[in-house]
Each structure stands twice: as structure tokens, then as C-alpha cells.
Amino acid sequence: MCGCHTAHAEGNLLLCLIRLDAWDAPWQSWGRSMRLADRRQWNSLGPVHRPQVADDPLVAVGAWEALKPGHWPDYPAVCKDLQQRVGGVRVYFVCGTDHATKCGLWKGMGEIGVVVVPRADDKPKPEEPAKRVFVARPAEGEAAGFSSTQVRKALAAKDFDAASRFLSAGAAQFVLRPSVGEFAAFAKDFEKVGVTSVPPAPPAPPSQGAGHGPRTIGITGLSRSGKGWVSGALKAHYEAQGRSVAVIGQDGYWRKPVEVSVRGKVRRSEEEAECTDHQAFSEAIRKAVHGMAGSGGVVIAEGFQLVHSPDVTAQLDVIFEIDIEKEEARRRRCQAADKIKNPNPMSVADWDDLVWPAHVRYVESSLAPLASRVHKLKSPESEDDVKAIVRTILRIGWDPFLQEVGL
């Protein structure tokens, strides 16, 4: 896909396999000037575009173009390589009317299809189905007038609200308001868009008045991802500001192991959703919220199957998932016993048979359907990482509350 604003993502693109490269206007020239190692590191995060399309079931981000050694391949090479990799699935290159005209794409790209996404006031040329050239329905509403020029102007002016509309809140957050960890990793690159320091974290909201219940923050993630670590740091932060805080851990409502089938054999597992008394867990959150009515307090609910129960999910104002790589999660859970780091170790074989499959089912059945309600955070490895995560939670988690009370 050529273009980084939401109008291109909102076109009516059916029966197409869409390629969205991690570097695109207005970041392409910036990316071309970076050292290869920096580009690889950046694209491993997919920092700008992944937040843009995180909630889209069709569009995805690829880093192949930026990872190509020796030169910067243009879109024809990217599409050709992708077509070879996916075999019988047709690859379509998606672009705007101006790009199609400038590059002569109305004549087609041979085996590669072309989908042109016009703006509402564009006058695209007719489709050429025989040449695999199609025209999508224009984006509707505000997004119809978005352009890369507007994106560049918003970023140059550090206009966060405009950048959020043109890109997405997640992309604008990363580019204009990076966390401490993000800025430390890419300080030289942020300078190229005029961000020379980490913006100060917004102050905690004042105590809530009558009629406003406490804020309820949900933190979920795979076992040993750092949920408890982050919850503890967040609790300490709010307590230091004089707020009432309650942390409700799902582990406290673990009930019993259940039987599961693993390669045709019956195994006992402590990792399934059914191992937890979700009704009691939900009631504990409800009681904590009720007990802080009007106090401006914070309730933090955390658990590896946190949003399995709709009753729990309905009580959460904001949800964060601590995302951890499979290999690292396995290493942490299967390392030697430690009262703090790993109080309940298990074998690699048991982890592969019981923990990971249960987590995959939980993500697919409970987390994924929540889509944009869930904010992903990288699993911490140090105290600095935890501090950066807390800053992110403060920025994201309190925004709706500030709007609610008119601040």
C-alpha cells in the first residue's frame, strides 16, 4: 500500500492481498537515510504503521522493504517478491490516484494487480479488469479529504490532535509523544521530525467529585510477562500522589485444575480459563469499585485470563496487554525456582503442551474480539522498562476520564 493516512485504509478493498510497508511517506526519505541496522530495529517494532492498522482485519504491516540489504527496493520489486512468496494468491498494489497517474499504473503492472483508492473529488480513469487495474470506492466522511501533505504539516507543527485524525492515536502517540524507552532507543531519529525530548507526562487527574467512580485499569498477559511488576509500579505511583488504590489479582481466585486433551492424552492443567472462579473475581472488582465511590481512586485488575468473563471486561475502563515473545515467556516460566521471579516453575514440555496453547485460545476467543479496547505494551525487562510502561498507561489510561470530567 502506498500512503500512510487513514483514507487509504478505509477504501473498499475486497478480494485483495494488501501490502503495507513499514516505511512510507512522509517517513520514506527519513528511512532511506538511516543505517541498515537502525532500519531493522525500527521495523521490528513497526512503530508508526502497526498502530494505524492494528484494528483492521485485512491490512497488515510488512518490513521486507526496509530490511532489504544493499539497496532500497521500490514497490514493483516489493510486490514481485511478495507474489513469489504467496504463490497462487493474487497480490494487488494499493495507491492513490496521483501515484497511479504519476507512475503510469493505469496501464497495469503485469501479473501484479493495482487498486486505486481515489479521494471523493478525484476523477480516476476507468477500470481495466483485463489489466488487473481496479478503482475502489472513495473513503467517506472526514477521511476522504486526508492526504500525506496534511500528515507532514501536522507532524511539523506537532499538532497531536490532527496527527491522530490523519494517522491514528497510536501512531501519533509514538511519533509526537514517545515514551522514555522509545525516545532513548531512537533519539536521533526523533530529532529528524523535531522531537528532541520526551514530553512531560500529564499530571494525574484531580480527585473525582460526587457521581464519579474510581478508574478501573485492566492488565493482562501471558504468565511471567510482567503483569504483577507493572501493576505494583502503577500502584506505587498513584499511592505516592495520595490516591486510594486496590490491586485485584486473578491468581487469588484460582479454583482447581481441569482436564485437557494433549495429542489424544488427558492432562491436568492449571492454565485454562475454567481454572478460575471468574464470578468471584468479578465480584471482588465490583466491591473494590463500590468501596471507592467518589474518592478518585484506582482499581487495577490483573490476570492471565483477565477478560475471559464479559462481567469482568464490562467493568474495565481501559485494558492493557503485556505482550511477550513466546521464547522469552517459556524461558522465564521454565527457569529455576525463585520466590519472586518464578515461584511456580514448570518443564519446557509442560509449558509447550499446556501454557502456550491455553494462551493462544485466550487471545483468539477473548482478547482479539475486543480489538481497539486493548492496548499492547512490550513486556518489561528492567525497572526503566516498567517506568516507561507506567508513563504510557498514564497517557492512554486517563484520557477518557479527563474528557468525562471536562478537563
LINRA-V299734 format. One record per backbone hydrogen bond with DSSP energy under -0.5 kcal/mol. CO is the residue of the C=O (numbers start at 0). NH is the residue of the N-H. E is the energy in kcal/mol with one decimal. If there is no record, write none. Layout:
co & nh & e
CO & NH & E
CO & NH & E
//
This chain:
co & nh & e
0 & 2 & -0.6
0 & 20 & -0.6
4 & 7 & -1.2
4 & 8 & -0.7
5 & 9 & -1.1
7 & 10 & -0.6
10 & 12 & -1.6
11 & 13 & -0.8
15 & 17 & -0.7
16 & 91 & -1.6
17 & 19 & -0.6
18 & 20 & -0.5
19 & 61 & -2.6
21 & 23 & -0.5
23 & 26 & -3.3
26 & 30 & -3.1
27 & 31 & -2.5
28 & 32 & -1.1
29 & 32 & -0.6
29 & 33 & -0.5
30 & 33 & -1.1
34 & 38 & -2.3
35 & 39 & -2.5
36 & 40 & -2.3
37 & 41 & -2.8
38 & 42 & -2.7
39 & 43 & -1.5
40 & 44 & -0.7
41 & 44 & -1.3
41 & 45 & -1.2
41 & 46 & -0.8
45 & 49 & -1.5
47 & 51 & -0.8
48 & 52 & -1.8
49 & 53 & -0.7
52 & 55 & -1.8
59 & 19 & -0.8
61 & 21 & -2.2
62 & 66 & -1.5
63 & 67 & -0.8
64 & 67 & -0.8
70 & 72 & -0.8
73 & 76 & -0.8
73 & 77 & -1.8
74 & 78 & -2.8
75 & 79 & -2.3
76 & 80 & -2.3
77 & 81 & -2.3
78 & 82 & -2.7
79 & 83 & -1.9
80 & 84 & -1.7
81 & 85 & -2.1
82 & 86 & -0.9
85 & 88 & -1.1
89 & 16 & -0.7
90 & 112 & -2.6
91 & 18 & -0.6
91 & 93 & -0.5
92 & 114 & -2.8
93 & 1 & -3.4
94 & 116 & -3.1
95 & 99 & -2.1
96 & 100 & -2.2
97 & 101 & -2.6
98 & 102 & -2.3
99 & 104 & -2.5
99 & 105 & -0.7
100 & 103 & -0.9
103 & 106 & -1.1
104 & 107 & -1.7
108 & 111 & -1.6
111 & 108 & -0.9
112 & 92 & -3.3
113 & 133 & -3.0
114 & 94 & -2.0
114 & 116 & -0.5
115 & 117 & -0.8
115 & 135 & -2.8
116 & 96 & -0.6
117 & 138 & -0.7
118 & 121 & -1.4
127 & 130 & -1.8
127 & 132 & -1.9
128 & 131 & -1.4
130 & 108 & -0.5
131 & 113 & -3.1
131 & 133 & -0.5
132 & 127 & -2.2
133 & 115 & -2.8
135 & 117 & -0.5
136 & 11 & -1.1
139 & 142 & -0.6
140 & 143 & -1.4
141 & 144 & -1.6
142 & 145 & -1.6
143 & 119 & -0.5
146 & 150 & -1.6
147 & 151 & -2.5
148 & 152 & -2.3
149 & 153 & -2.4
150 & 154 & -2.4
151 & 155 & -2.5
152 & 156 & -2.1
153 & 158 & -2.8
154 & 157 & -0.9
157 & 159 & -1.2
158 & 162 & -2.6
159 & 163 & -2.3
160 & 164 & -1.5
161 & 165 & -2.6
162 & 166 & -2.7
162 & 167 & -0.6
165 & 5 & -2.2
167 & 171 & -2.5
168 & 172 & -2.3
169 & 173 & -1.9
170 & 174 & -2.4
171 & 175 & -2.6
171 & 176 & -0.7
172 & 176 & -1.5
178 & 182 & -2.6
179 & 183 & -2.3
180 & 184 & -1.8
181 & 185 & -1.6
185 & 189 & -2.4
186 & 190 & -1.8
187 & 191 & -0.7
188 & 191 & -0.7
189 & 192 & -1.5
189 & 194 & -2.4
190 & 193 & -1.7
193 & 195 & -0.9
208 & 211 & -1.8
210 & 212 & -0.6
211 & 293 & -1.2
214 & 216 & -0.6
214 & 298 & -3.1
215 & 316 & -2.0
215 & 317 & -1.3
216 & 300 & -2.8
217 & 319 & -2.8
218 & 302 & -1.8
219 & 321 & -3.4
221 & 224 & -1.9
225 & 229 & -2.5
226 & 230 & -2.7
227 & 231 & -2.5
228 & 232 & -1.9
229 & 233 & -2.6
230 & 234 & -2.4
231 & 235 & -2.3
232 & 236 & -2.0
233 & 237 & -2.1
234 & 238 & -2.5
235 & 239 & -1.9
236 & 240 & -0.7
237 & 240 & -0.8
237 & 242 & -2.4
238 & 241 & -1.8
243 & 297 & -2.6
245 & 247 & -0.6
245 & 299 & -3.3
246 & 248 & -0.7
247 & 301 & -2.2
248 & 251 & -1.3
249 & 252 & -2.5
250 & 253 & -1.5
252 & 276 & -3.2
257 & 268 & -3.4
259 & 261 & -0.6
259 & 266 & -3.5
260 & 262 & -0.5
261 & 264 & -1.8
264 & 261 & -3.4
266 & 259 & -3.2
266 & 268 & -0.5
268 & 257 & -2.5
271 & 274 & -1.6
272 & 275 & -1.6
274 & 254 & -4.3
274 & 255 & -1.0
275 & 277 & -1.4
276 & 280 & -2.1
277 & 281 & -2.7
278 & 282 & -2.2
279 & 283 & -2.1
280 & 284 & -1.8
281 & 285 & -2.3
282 & 286 & -2.5
283 & 287 & -2.0
284 & 288 & -2.4
285 & 289 & -2.6
286 & 290 & -2.4
287 & 291 & -0.8
288 & 291 & -0.9
289 & 292 & -1.4
291 & 294 & -2.7
291 & 296 & -0.6
296 & 214 & -2.1
297 & 245 & -2.2
297 & 299 & -0.5
298 & 216 & -2.9
298 & 300 & -0.6
299 & 247 & -3.1
300 & 218 & -2.7
301 & 249 & -3.1
302 & 220 & -0.6
302 & 305 & -1.2
304 & 307 & -1.8
307 & 309 & -0.5
308 & 311 & -0.6
308 & 312 & -2.3
309 & 313 & -2.4
310 & 314 & -0.5
311 & 314 & -1.4
311 & 315 & -0.5
312 & 315 & -1.4
317 & 217 & -2.9
318 & 374 & -2.4
319 & 219 & -2.9
319 & 321 & -0.5
320 & 322 & -0.9
320 & 376 & -3.0
321 & 221 & -0.6
322 & 378 & -2.6
324 & 328 & -2.5
325 & 329 & -2.3
326 & 330 & -2.3
327 & 331 & -2.4
328 & 332 & -2.1
329 & 333 & -1.9
330 & 334 & -0.6
331 & 334 & -0.5
332 & 345 & -1.3
337 & 341 & -1.3
341 & 337 & -1.8
341 & 344 & -0.5
346 & 350 & -2.3
347 & 351 & -2.6
348 & 352 & -2.0
349 & 353 & -2.7
349 & 354 & -0.8
350 & 355 & -2.2
353 & 357 & -1.3
354 & 358 & -2.1
355 & 359 & -2.5
356 & 360 & -2.1
357 & 361 & -2.0
358 & 362 & -2.6
359 & 363 & -2.4
360 & 364 & -2.6
361 & 365 & -2.6
361 & 366 & -1.6
362 & 367 & -3.4
366 & 369 & -1.6
366 & 370 & -0.5
367 & 370 & -1.7
369 & 372 & -2.4
370 & 373 & -1.9
372 & 318 & -1.1
372 & 374 & -0.5
373 & 375 & -0.5
374 & 320 & -2.6
376 & 322 & -3.3
381 & 385 & -1.9
382 & 386 & -2.4
383 & 387 & -2.1
384 & 388 & -2.2
385 & 389 & -2.5
386 & 390 & -2.0
387 & 391 & -2.0
388 & 392 & -2.7
389 & 393 & -2.4
390 & 394 & -2.1
391 & 395 & -2.8
392 & 396 & -2.9
393 & 397 & -1.1
394 & 398 & -0.5
395 & 398 & -0.6
395 & 399 & -0.5
397 & 401 & -2.4
398 & 402 & -1.9
399 & 403 & -2.1
400 & 404 & -2.1
401 & 406 & -3.0
402 & 405 & -1.0
//
